[in-house]
Amino acid sequence: MEKRLKLAYIVPALFYPSGMERVLTAKVNYFVKHFNYDIHIFLTDGKENTPYYPLDSRIKIYHLDINFDGIFALPLLKRLYRYRIKQRLFKRRLEERLEELKPDITISLLRRDINFINTLTDGSLKIGELHFNRLFYRQFKNDRFPAFIQQTISRIWQQQLIKNLKKLAAFVVLSHEDAGYWLELNNITVIHNPLSFYPDKVSSLDQKQVIAAGRLTHQKGFDRLIAAWKIVADRHPDWVLKVYGGGNKEPLLKLIADLDVGNSCHLEGNVIDIAEKYFESSIFALSSRYEGLPMVLGEAMACGLPVVSFDCPCGPRDIIRDGEVGFLVENGNIAQLADKICYLIEHEDIRKEMGSAARIHAKQFDIKIVAEQWKQLFNSVL
């Protein structure tokens, strides 16, 4: 009988509705159901919270109860001191659990554990997977320090990271674009994130609605999308933009009021079933300043929506065939983003043609295909 593969994942928490948590949940649920893997997930924060996305009951969760989130409100020096204490506690508790568990492979999602994971003595092979991109990962940003100090600290962090990544059995990134930034490494593999769903039905693309989705953060660039929407709304006042995602609404609400687009631009908050919202829409817009691999693009395409996206680093160019399934526009070019949205509004036949092509193209991100790629990687390192 073939040995049952035992995997351990390390991630800060699972209670927040973000892409990394959703993708991890989808993958491990599939691994358990279809590959009969023995899955164990180790968390450092959020012990009192339940996972936002449902996990298969056969997956075991371990709360290490470190609570890094609790130190971020502290003054800098005190925060650094508390961080060092918590890191030592994190390593000790994780090592004890892994020694008992004896997994075949331990997968780090490259958060705080990457600083010590290669020194653990449990005997498992170590794999890292990054849900960000190199250009915006491990960058020290603190305006209280001069720029050269911020750059120096970022460079030291990057050097430490590379040293640790070289020791991994494999390092997985989400896009071919990002892989090109890690030239120091020879253990790198590209595996796209899987879609959370590939529905049986699609949008009719007849609704006068554009949709966007993501956390309301600076990274997601909804301020840029709202600025573009002002141009769109002036040309097509009968269309609406709906943005789904949690976070601080106030700055965006102020921008909506300042641009006088409150009648057609709406911040809708989080929803569990985003697919239903895609079905109600006819165009998807992505305005991020940077990404790892924005699977909201793939999800929208799977629902038959053409997409318009800034060509930000990294991911959109791995997903979008420009001019076939939608449009890639120059990163930050608000007028061009608005123009391409208007083009799809004004050309219903092309909108529907691109929507059909987008759905077909999205099949490459089907979880069956992505899971097989992970299975091949696990077998190859073993």
C-alpha positions as CSV (number, residue, x, y, z in Angstrom):
1,M,0.0,0.0,0.0
2,E,1.3,3.5,-0.9
3,K,2.4,5.5,2.1
4,R,0.0,8.3,3.0
5,L,1.7,11.6,2.6
6,K,1.8,13.8,5.7
7,L,2.0,17.5,5.2
8,A,2.4,20.3,7.7
9,Y,1.5,23.9,6.8
10,I,2.6,27.0,8.7
11,V,0.5,30.2,8.4
12,P,-0.2,33.1,10.7
13,A,-4.0,32.6,10.8
14,L,-7.1,31.5,8.9
15,F,-9.8,33.7,10.1
16,Y,-9.3,36.6,7.7
17,P,-11.1,36.6,4.3
18,S,-8.0,37.2,2.1
19,G,-6.6,35.5,-0.9
20,M,-3.9,33.5,0.8
21,E,-6.3,32.0,3.3
22,R,-8.8,31.2,0.6
23,V,-6.2,29.5,-1.7
24,L,-4.7,27.5,1.1
25,T,-8.1,26.2,2.2
26,A,-9.1,25.3,-1.3
27,K,-5.8,23.4,-1.9
28,V,-5.8,21.4,1.4
29,N,-9.4,20.5,1.1
30,Y,-8.7,19.1,-2.4
31,F,-5.6,17.3,-1.2
32,V,-7.5,15.5,1.6
33,K,-10.5,14.6,-0.6
34,H,-8.7,13.5,-3.8
35,F,-5.2,12.5,-2.7
36,N,-5.9,11.3,0.8
37,Y,-3.1,13.4,2.3
38,D,-2.8,13.8,6.0
39,I,-2.9,17.6,6.5
40,H,-1.9,19.5,9.6
41,I,-2.0,23.3,9.8
42,F,-0.1,25.3,12.4
43,L,-1.3,28.8,13.3
44,T,0.3,31.6,15.4
45,D,-2.6,34.0,15.8
46,G,-6.4,34.1,16.1
47,K,-6.8,31.2,18.5
48,E,-10.3,32.5,19.5
49,N,-11.5,32.7,15.9
50,T,-12.8,30.0,13.5
51,P,-11.5,29.7,10.0
52,Y,-13.3,32.1,7.6
53,Y,-13.3,29.5,4.8
54,P,-14.7,26.0,5.7
55,L,-12.0,23.3,6.2
56,D,-12.5,19.6,5.7
57,S,-13.1,18.0,9.1
58,R,-10.1,15.6,8.5
59,I,-7.7,18.5,8.5
60,K,-6.1,19.1,11.9
61,I,-5.4,22.6,13.2
62,Y,-2.9,23.5,15.9
63,H,-2.9,26.8,17.7
64,L,0.5,27.7,18.8
65,D,-0.9,30.8,20.6
66,I,2.0,33.2,19.9
67,N,-0.1,36.3,19.0
68,F,2.2,38.4,17.0
69,D,-0.7,40.7,16.1
70,G,-0.7,42.0,19.7
71,I,2.7,43.7,19.5
72,F,2.1,46.0,16.5
73,A,0.6,48.8,18.6
74,L,3.8,49.0,20.8
75,P,6.6,51.5,20.4
76,L,9.3,50.4,18.0
77,L,12.0,49.3,20.5
78,K,9.5,47.5,22.7
79,R,8.0,45.9,19.7
80,L,11.3,44.6,18.5
81,Y,12.0,43.2,22.0
82,R,8.7,41.5,22.2
83,Y,9.1,40.2,18.7
84,R,12.3,38.4,19.6
85,I,10.7,36.8,22.6
86,K,7.7,35.6,20.6
87,Q,10.0,34.3,17.8
88,R,11.9,32.1,20.2
89,L,8.6,30.9,21.6
90,F,7.2,30.3,18.1
91,K,10.3,28.2,17.2
92,R,10.2,26.1,20.4
93,R,6.5,25.3,20.2
94,L,6.5,24.5,16.5
95,E,9.6,22.3,16.8
96,E,8.0,20.4,19.6
97,R,4.9,19.7,17.6
98,L,6.7,18.8,14.4
99,E,8.9,16.4,16.4
100,E,5.8,14.6,17.6
101,L,4.0,14.8,14.2
102,K,7.0,13.8,12.0
103,P,5.5,15.1,8.7
104,D,7.1,14.2,5.4
105,I,7.0,17.8,4.2
106,T,6.6,21.1,6.0
107,I,5.3,24.0,3.9
108,S,6.0,27.5,5.0
109,L,3.9,30.4,3.6
110,L,7.1,32.5,4.1
111,R,6.1,34.5,7.1
112,R,8.1,34.7,10.3
113,D,8.9,31.0,10.3
114,I,11.2,31.3,7.3
115,N,13.8,32.8,9.5
116,F,14.3,29.5,11.3
117,I,12.5,26.7,9.5
118,N,15.7,25.2,8.0
119,T,17.1,24.7,11.5
120,L,14.2,22.6,12.8
121,T,15.2,19.0,13.6
122,D,11.9,17.1,12.9
123,G,13.4,15.6,9.7
124,S,10.7,16.8,7.2
125,L,11.6,18.4,3.9
126,K,10.9,22.1,3.8
127,I,9.1,23.9,1.0
128,G,8.3,27.6,0.8
129,E,5.5,29.2,-1.1
130,L,5.2,32.9,-1.6
131,H,1.9,34.7,-2.1
132,F,3.4,38.0,-2.7
133,N,6.1,39.1,-5.2
134,R,9.7,39.9,-4.6
135,L,9.5,43.6,-5.5
136,F,7.2,44.3,-2.5
137,Y,8.2,41.6,-0.1
138,R,10.5,42.3,2.9
139,Q,10.6,46.0,2.2
140,F,11.2,48.1,5.3
141,K,9.0,51.1,5.1
142,N,9.0,53.6,8.0
143,D,8.9,57.3,7.3
144,R,10.6,58.0,10.7
145,F,13.8,56.8,9.2
146,P,15.8,58.4,6.3
147,A,15.4,56.7,2.9
148,F,19.0,55.2,3.0
149,I,18.3,53.5,6.3
150,Q,15.1,52.0,5.0
151,Q,16.9,50.8,1.9
152,T,19.8,49.3,4.0
153,I,17.4,47.4,6.2
154,S,15.5,46.2,3.2
155,R,18.7,45.0,1.6
156,I,19.8,43.1,4.8
157,W,16.3,41.5,5.0
158,Q,16.5,40.4,1.4
159,Q,20.0,38.9,1.9
160,Q,18.8,36.9,4.9
161,L,15.8,35.8,3.0
162,I,17.8,34.5,0.0
163,K,20.1,32.6,2.3
164,N,17.2,30.8,3.8
165,L,15.4,30.2,0.5
166,K,18.5,28.5,-0.9
167,K,18.3,25.8,1.8
168,L,14.7,24.8,1.0
169,A,13.9,21.7,-0.9
170,A,11.8,23.9,-3.2
171,F,10.6,27.4,-3.4
172,V,7.3,28.1,-5.1
173,V,6.2,31.4,-6.6
174,L,2.9,32.3,-8.2
175,S,3.9,33.8,-11.6
176,H,6.6,33.4,-14.3
177,E,7.0,37.2,-14.1
178,D,8.0,37.0,-10.4
179,A,10.2,33.9,-11.0
180,G,12.4,36.2,-13.2
181,Y,13.2,38.3,-10.1
182,W,14.8,35.4,-8.1
183,L,17.9,34.8,-10.3
184,E,20.0,33.8,-7.2
185,L,17.9,30.6,-6.8
186,N,18.0,27.3,-8.6
187,N,15.2,25.6,-6.6
188,I,12.4,27.8,-7.8
189,T,9.1,26.5,-9.2
190,V,6.1,28.3,-10.7
191,I,2.7,27.0,-9.6
192,H,-0.3,29.3,-10.1
193,N,-2.9,29.6,-7.5
194,P,-6.1,27.6,-8.2
195,L,-9.5,29.0,-8.7
196,S,-11.8,28.6,-5.8
197,F,-14.6,27.7,-8.2
198,Y,-15.4,27.1,-11.9
199,P,-19.1,27.4,-12.0
200,D,-21.5,25.7,-14.4
201,K,-23.2,28.9,-15.3
202,V,-21.9,32.3,-16.6
203,S,-22.9,35.9,-16.6
204,S,-25.1,37.0,-19.4
205,L,-23.0,40.2,-19.7
206,D,-26.2,42.2,-20.2
207,Q,-26.2,44.0,-16.8
208,K,-24.9,47.5,-16.7
209,Q,-22.5,46.8,-13.9
210,V,-18.7,46.7,-13.5
211,I,-17.3,44.8,-10.5
212,A,-14.1,44.9,-8.5
213,A,-13.1,42.9,-5.4
214,G,-10.4,42.9,-2.8
215,R,-9.4,44.3,0.6
216,L,-9.8,48.1,0.9
217,T,-6.1,48.8,1.1
218,H,-3.6,51.0,-0.6
219,Q,-2.2,47.9,-2.5
220,K,-5.5,47.3,-4.2
221,G,-5.6,50.8,-5.7
222,F,-9.4,51.4,-5.5
223,D,-8.6,55.1,-5.3
224,R,-7.3,54.7,-8.8
225,L,-10.3,52.8,-9.9
226,I,-12.7,55.4,-8.5
227,A,-10.8,58.1,-10.3
228,A,-11.2,56.1,-13.5
229,W,-14.8,55.5,-12.8
230,K,-15.4,59.3,-12.7
231,I,-14.5,59.3,-16.4
232,V,-16.6,56.2,-17.1
233,A,-19.6,57.6,-15.3
234,D,-19.5,60.9,-17.2
235,R,-19.7,58.9,-20.5
236,H,-22.1,56.1,-19.3
237,P,-24.2,57.4,-16.3
238,D,-26.5,54.4,-16.6
239,W,-23.7,52.0,-15.5
240,V,-22.6,51.3,-11.9
241,L,-19.4,50.1,-10.2
242,K,-19.6,47.8,-7.2
243,V,-16.5,47.1,-5.1
244,Y,-16.6,44.0,-2.8
245,G,-14.2,43.7,0.1
246,G,-13.6,44.6,3.7
247,G,-11.5,47.3,5.2
248,N,-11.5,51.0,6.0
249,K,-14.1,52.6,3.7
250,E,-13.7,56.2,4.9
251,P,-10.9,57.5,2.6
252,L,-12.7,55.9,-0.4
253,L,-16.1,57.2,0.6
254,K,-14.6,60.7,0.8
255,L,-13.1,60.3,-2.7
256,I,-16.4,59.1,-4.0
257,A,-18.1,62.2,-2.6
258,D,-15.4,64.5,-3.8
259,L,-15.7,63.2,-7.4
260,D,-19.5,63.2,-7.1
261,V,-19.9,59.6,-8.2
262,G,-21.9,58.4,-5.2
263,N,-25.0,57.5,-7.4
264,S,-23.0,55.0,-9.4
265,C,-20.0,53.8,-7.3
266,H,-20.8,51.6,-4.3
267,L,-18.6,49.9,-1.7
268,E,-20.4,46.7,-0.8
269,G,-18.3,45.1,1.9
270,N,-17.4,41.4,2.2
271,V,-19.6,38.6,0.7
272,I,-19.2,34.8,1.1
273,D,-20.4,33.9,-2.3
274,I,-18.6,36.3,-4.7
275,A,-19.5,34.2,-7.7
276,E,-23.1,35.4,-7.5
277,K,-21.8,39.0,-7.7
278,Y,-19.8,38.1,-10.8
279,F,-22.9,36.7,-12.4
280,E,-24.7,40.0,-11.8
281,S,-21.9,42.0,-13.6
282,S,-20.6,42.4,-17.1
283,I,-17.0,43.6,-16.7
284,F,-14.3,43.0,-14.0
285,A,-11.7,45.7,-13.2
286,L,-8.5,45.3,-11.3
287,S,-6.6,48.4,-10.2
288,S,-3.9,47.0,-7.9
289,R,-0.6,48.7,-7.5
290,Y,1.0,45.2,-7.0
291,E,-0.1,41.6,-6.6
292,G,1.2,38.1,-6.1
293,L,-1.2,36.4,-8.5
294,P,-4.7,38.1,-8.4
295,M,-7.0,35.2,-8.6
296,V,-10.0,37.5,-8.6
297,L,-9.1,37.9,-12.3
298,G,-9.3,34.2,-12.8
299,E,-12.5,33.9,-10.9
300,A,-14.2,36.6,-12.9
301,M,-13.0,35.1,-16.1
302,A,-14.4,31.7,-15.0
303,C,-17.7,33.4,-14.6
304,G,-17.5,34.6,-18.2
305,L,-16.5,38.2,-17.5
306,P,-14.0,40.1,-19.7
307,V,-11.4,41.9,-17.5
308,V,-9.6,45.2,-17.6
309,S,-6.5,45.4,-15.4
310,F,-3.4,47.5,-14.7
311,D,-0.3,45.7,-15.8
312,C,1.0,45.8,-12.2
313,P,3.7,43.5,-10.8
314,C,3.1,40.6,-10.6
315,G,0.5,38.3,-12.0
316,P,-2.0,40.1,-14.4
317,R,0.3,39.4,-17.4
318,D,0.4,35.7,-16.4
319,I,-3.4,35.6,-16.5
320,I,-4.6,38.0,-19.2
321,R,-4.1,37.5,-22.9
322,D,-4.3,41.2,-23.9
323,G,-7.0,41.8,-26.5
324,E,-8.4,38.3,-26.3
325,V,-9.9,37.9,-22.8
326,G,-9.8,41.6,-21.8
327,F,-7.2,44.3,-21.6
328,L,-3.9,45.0,-19.8
329,V,-3.3,48.7,-19.4
330,E,-0.2,50.7,-18.3
331,N,0.1,50.5,-14.6
332,G,-1.3,53.7,-13.1
333,N,-2.7,55.1,-16.4
334,I,-6.2,56.0,-15.1
335,A,-7.3,57.5,-18.4
336,Q,-6.4,54.3,-20.2
337,L,-8.2,52.1,-17.6
338,A,-11.3,54.2,-18.0
339,D,-11.0,54.1,-21.8
340,K,-10.8,50.3,-21.9
341,I,-13.8,49.9,-19.6
342,C,-15.8,52.3,-21.8
343,Y,-14.7,50.3,-24.9
344,L,-16.2,47.1,-23.4
345,I,-19.3,49.0,-22.4
346,E,-19.8,50.4,-25.9
347,H,-19.0,47.2,-27.8
348,E,-21.4,44.5,-26.5
349,D,-20.4,42.0,-29.2
350,I,-16.7,42.2,-28.3
351,R,-17.5,42.2,-24.6
352,K,-19.4,38.9,-25.0
353,E,-16.7,37.4,-27.3
354,M,-14.0,38.3,-24.8
355,G,-16.1,36.9,-21.9
356,S,-16.4,33.5,-23.7
357,A,-12.7,33.4,-24.4
358,A,-12.0,34.4,-20.8
359,R,-14.0,31.5,-19.4
360,I,-12.1,29.0,-21.6
361,H,-8.7,30.6,-20.7
362,A,-9.5,30.4,-17.0
363,K,-9.6,26.5,-17.1
364,Q,-5.8,26.4,-16.8
365,F,-6.3,27.6,-13.2
366,D,-8.7,24.8,-12.4
367,I,-7.8,23.2,-9.0
368,K,-7.5,19.8,-10.6
369,I,-4.6,21.0,-12.7
370,V,-2.9,23.0,-10.0
371,A,-3.3,20.2,-7.4
372,E,-1.6,17.8,-9.8
373,Q,1.3,20.2,-10.1
374,W,1.7,20.3,-6.4
375,K,1.5,16.5,-6.2
376,Q,4.3,16.2,-8.8
377,L,6.4,18.7,-6.8
378,F,5.9,16.8,-3.5
379,N,6.8,13.5,-5.2
380,S,9.9,15.0,-6.8
381,V,11.4,16.4,-3.6
382,L,10.7,13.1,-1.8
